[in-house]
């Protein structure tokens, strides 16, 4: 495929929070799962869900009837371990939507539960579902909350105990390797190949970037998956191993970025290890280690290195906070999200127009009420219009406001249901940015839907962030767009 100047769709742009000159980047590190390799989310998460369910059934839990619901949970939601709720918060930590189990809370229930609550992810009460791997645990947890409330689960436990049990079984399914063994045996069922990703990395490599694969996956899983996803799209005779200057498996992120641990060399094809006493060597693969030792090997640090991953905390937050590496977040759902936003633009413009009319009428309504109040209480400047005229105007404005509300309501509801009827857009919570969007804005220098989008930017791109907006800035005609912050950059 010949690259064109621009990505094939607006959803495949690279969105910039902080200006990044890719020419100044000397090394680029990549995560593997959901970054270099994209999985068919529903297929993977359904099997992960089923593994959790099977383990609970083996403990005589009455859960065999439960089924995975791919629409129940989206990335960026938060589990409230105190109340057993799934919530969506805005950038300030205010809860904008909540489910108890799978049931939406009413306005009054939500107000009573969260009117005085600010979500702070540093508190153990909150579990941030910040990766696509979280969807299965979030789904079964919500369903189990309902069984717990009906006292259908064995033993005495609270909502936090329930989550820890779900998490323990999910981790066990990954550790035992049964789930990954299924994927290795039939990758075509679980992997969505992207033939453009290898070409994007070849461009970067031949532009002088050192490429690194830094994954938490074990050697025995990394080799067959990278072979399946990459080798067929590389030049004849070339393998994925030749793409990367450094290959690190079982990296234990986020600890890889925060602690000092030794590297071990993967000495055999079966994954046997031996201590790595010398400097890291090209062509060899390594186990464990730490980012500090990697920086020494590269002779690079800080803003000379870009790390690309899908995990908001393990890949982006810690990397930025501890090492000051440049960061790129892969958010695959963004592709459909941006497309949905742009498809909604005409309705959004109409909605904004009607909201402007409503705001003007509300101002007029308030002014009339104030004039009547001043006349009734005998203060303030005189008003020429008699009471009857003012009351007549007040009634007319109120009637038009009621008409506008009836026209606005379905459009506003449609805006909140884009992409998911319960939770709406990942990056929005009502009219505000979501908590996830705030995390992206704070820790990801750039974000995009897939690695292959770098193909259209080229390794020499200067990615410029848009001018930061403030509420007092002049707004565009038609109101403020609901698109996420940043603009696609070719």
Residue pairs with C-beta under 8 A, 6 or more apart in sequence:
1 195
1 196
1 199
3 199
3 455
3 456
3 458
4 456
5 456
5 490
6 456
6 490
7 13
7 453
7 456
7 488
7 490
9 335
9 339
10 338
10 339
10 342
10 488
11 334
11 335
11 336
11 337
11 338
11 339
11 449
12 335
12 448
12 449
12 450
12 453
12 456
12 488
13 338
13 448
13 453
13 487
13 488
13 489
13 490
14 446
14 447
14 448
14 453
14 454
14 457
14 461
14 463
14 488
14 489
15 334
15 446
15 447
15 448
15 484
15 485
15 486
15 487
15 488
15 489
16 445
16 446
16 463
16 464
16 465
16 466
16 486
16 487
16 489
17 440
17 441
17 444
17 445
17 446
17 447
17 465
17 485
17 486
18 445
18 446
18 465
19 462
19 463
19 464
19 465
20 306
20 326
20 445
20 446
20 462
20 463
21 462
21 463
22 306
22 457
22 458
22 459
22 460
22 461
22 462
22 463
23 459
23 460
23 461
23 462
24 303
24 304
25 209
25 304
25 305
25 306
25 326
26 208
26 209
26 210
26 298
26 300
26 304
26 305
27 209
27 210
27 211
27 212
27 245
27 298
27 300
27 304
27 305
27 306
28 204
28 209
28 210
28 211
28 212
28 305
28 306
28 307
28 308
29 211
29 212
29 213
29 214
29 246
29 305
29 306
29 307
29 308
29 325
30 36
30 201
30 211
30 212
30 213
30 214
30 307
30 308
30 309
30 451
31 214
31 215
31 216
31 253
31 307
31 308
31 309
31 310
31 311
31 315
31 330
32 213
32 215
32 217
32 222
32 225
32 226
33 39
33 133
33 215
33 216
33 217
33 310
34 131
34 132
34 133
34 310
34 330
34 332
35 308
35 309
35 310
35 315
35 330
35 451
36 197
36 213
36 226
36 229
36 230
36 451
37 191
37 225
37 226
37 229
38 191
38 192
38 194
38 332
38 450
39 132
39 183
39 190
39 191
39 192
40 189
40 190
40 191
40 192
41 70
41 132
41 135
41 332
42 68
42 70
43 189
43 190
44 132
44 183
44 190
45 68
45 70
45 132
45 133
45 135
45 136
45 139
46 68
46 70
46 136
47 179
47 182
47 190
48 133
48 136
48 137
48 170
48 173
48 179
49 68
49 136
49 139
49 140
50 68
51 169
51 170
51 173
51 178
51 179
52 136
52 137
52 140
52 166
52 169
52 170
52 173
53 63
53 64
53 66
53 140
55 169
55 172
55 173
56 63
56 169
57 63
57 64
59 154
60 154
61 153
61 154
62 147
62 152
62 153
63 140
63 143
63 144
63 147
66 140
66 143
68 136
68 139
68 140
69 102
69 139
69 143
70 135
70 139
71 420
71 421
71 422
72 102
72 138
72 139
72 142
72 422
73 86
73 129
73 134
73 135
73 138
73 139
73 142
74 135
74 333
74 420
74 423
74 426
75 129
75 130
75 131
75 132
75 134
75 135
75 331
75 333
75 426
75 436
76 88
76 128
76 129
76 130
76 426
76 434
76 435
76 436
76 437
77 86
77 87
77 88
77 129
77 138
77 423
78 86
78 87
78 88
78 89
78 119
78 121
78 126
78 127
78 128
78 129
78 435
79 85
79 86
79 87
79 126
79 127
79 129
79 138
79 141
79 163
80 86
80 87
80 98
80 125
80 126
80 159
81 124
81 125
81 126
81 127
81 159
81 160
81 163
82 125
82 159
82 160
83 100
83 113
83 159
84 100
84 101
84 145
84 148
84 149
84 159
84 162
85 98
85 99
85 100
85 105
85 113
86 98
86 99
86 138
86 142
87 95
87 97
87 98
87 99
87 114
87 119
88 95
88 96
88 97
88 98
88 423
88 429
88 434
88 435
89 95
89 96
89 119
89 429
89 434
89 435
90 96
90 429
90 430
90 432
90 433
90 434
90 435
90 438
91 429
91 432
91 433
91 434
91 435
91 437
91 438
91 441
92 118
92 432
93 118
93 119
93 120
93 435
94 114
94 118
94 119
95 110
95 113
95 114
95 117
95 119
96 429
96 430
96 432
97 104
97 110
97 422
97 423
97 424
97 429
98 104
98 105
98 109
98 110
98 113
98 114
99 105
99 142
99 422
100 109
100 145
101 142
101 143
101 145
101 146
101 149
102 142
102 143
102 146
103 146
104 422
105 113
119 126
119 435
120 126
121 128
121 435
127 163
128 312
128 313
128 435
129 135
129 137
129 138
130 311
130 312
130 313
130 436
130 439
131 310
131 311
131 312
132 310
132 332
136 170
137 166
137 167
137 170
140 166
141 162
141 163
141 166
144 153
144 162
144 166
145 159
145 162
147 153
148 157
148 159
148 162
153 162
157 165
173 179
174 180
177 221
180 217
180 221
182 190
183 189
183 190
183 191
183 221
183 225
184 221
184 224
184 225
187 224
187 225
187 228
187 229
191 225
191 228
191 229
193 228
193 229
193 233
194 229
194 450
194 451
194 452
195 233
196 452
196 455
197 229
197 230
197 233
197 450
197 451
197 452
197 455
198 230
198 233
198 234
198 240
198 243
199 233
199 452
199 455
200 451
200 452
200 453
200 454
200 455
201 211
201 243
201 451
202 234
202 235
202 243
203 454
203 455
203 458
203 459
204 211
204 454
204 459
205 211
205 243
207 459
207 460
209 459
210 245
210 246
210 298
210 300
211 243
211 244
211 245
211 246
212 244
212 245
212 246
212 247
212 248
212 294
213 222
213 226
213 244
213 246
213 247
213 248
214 246
214 248
214 251
214 253
214 256
214 294
214 307
215 222
215 248
215 249
215 251
216 250
216 251
216 252
216 253
216 314
217 225
217 249
217 250
218 249
218 250
218 271
219 249
219 250
219 266
219 271
219 285
219 287
220 270
220 271
222 247
222 249
223 269
226 240
227 239
227 240
230 239
230 240
230 243
231 238
231 239
231 240
234 240
234 242
234 243
241 247
241 283
241 285
245 282
246 280
246 282
246 286
246 294
246 297
246 298
247 284
247 285
247 286
248 256
248 263
248 285
248 286
248 287
248 288
248 289
248 294
249 266
249 285
249 286
249 287
250 287
250 288
251 288
251 289
252 261
252 288
253 309
253 311
253 314
253 315
253 318
254 313
254 314
254 317
254 318
255 261
256 288
256 289
256 290
256 291
257 290
257 291
257 318
257 319
257 322
257 323
258 318
258 322
259 290
260 290
260 292
260 293
261 288
261 289
261 290
262 275
262 276
262 288
262 289
262 293
263 276
263 280
263 286
263 287
263 288
263 289
263 293
264 273
264 274
264 275
264 276
264 286
264 287
264 288
264 289
265 273
265 274
265 275
265 276
265 284
265 285
265 286
265 287
266 272
266 273
266 284
266 285
266 286
266 287
267 273
267 274
273 287
276 286
276 289
279 297
280 286
280 294
280 297
291 319
291 322
291 323
295 301
295 305
295 323
298 305
301 323
302 323
302 324
302 325
303 324
303 325
303 326
305 323
305 325
305 326
306 325
306 326
306 327
306 328
306 445
307 315
307 316
307 319
307 325
307 326
307 327
307 328
308 315
308 327
308 328
308 330
308 451
309 315
309 316
309 319
309 328
309 329
309 330
310 329
310 330
310 331
310 332
312 329
312 436
312 439
312 440
312 443
315 327
315 329
316 327
316 328
316 329
316 443
316 444
317 439
317 443
319 325
319 327
320 327
320 443
320 444
320 445
321 443
326 445
327 443
327 444
327 445
327 446
328 444
328 445
328 446
328 447
328 448
329 440
329 443
329 444
329 446
329 447
329 448
330 447
330 448
330 449
330 450
330 451
331 426
331 440
331 447
331 448
331 449
332 449
332 450
333 419
333 426
333 449
334 426
334 427
334 447
334 448
334 449
334 484
335 449
335 450
336 419
337 418
337 419
337 425
337 426
337 427
337 484
338 449
338 483
338 484
338 488
340 418
340 419
340 425
341 418
341 425
341 481
341 482
341 483
341 484
342 483
344 414
344 415
344 418
344 482
345 481
347 411
347 414
347 415
348 415
348 478
348 479
348 481
348 482
349 478
349 479
350 411
351 408
351 411
351 412
351 415
351 479
352 478
352 479
352 480
353 478
353 479
354 404
354 407
354 408
354 411
355 408
355 479
356 479
357 404
358 401
358 404
358 405
358 408
361 397
361 400
361 401
361 404
362 401
364 393
364 397
365 394
365 397
365 398
365 401
368 390
368 393
368 394
368 397
369 394
371 383
371 385
371 390
372 387
372 390
372 391
372 394
374 380
374 381
374 383
375 383
375 387
383 390
385 393
415 424
415 482
416 424
416 430
417 424
418 424
418 425
419 425
419 426
425 434
425 482
426 434
426 436
426 437
427 433
427 434
427 436
427 437
427 440
427 484
428 434
428 437
428 482
428 484
429 435
433 441
433 484
433 485
437 484
437 485
440 447
440 484
441 485
446 463
446 486
447 486
448 454
456 490
457 463
457 489
457 490
461 489
461 490
463 489
464 489
465 486
466 485
466 486
466 487
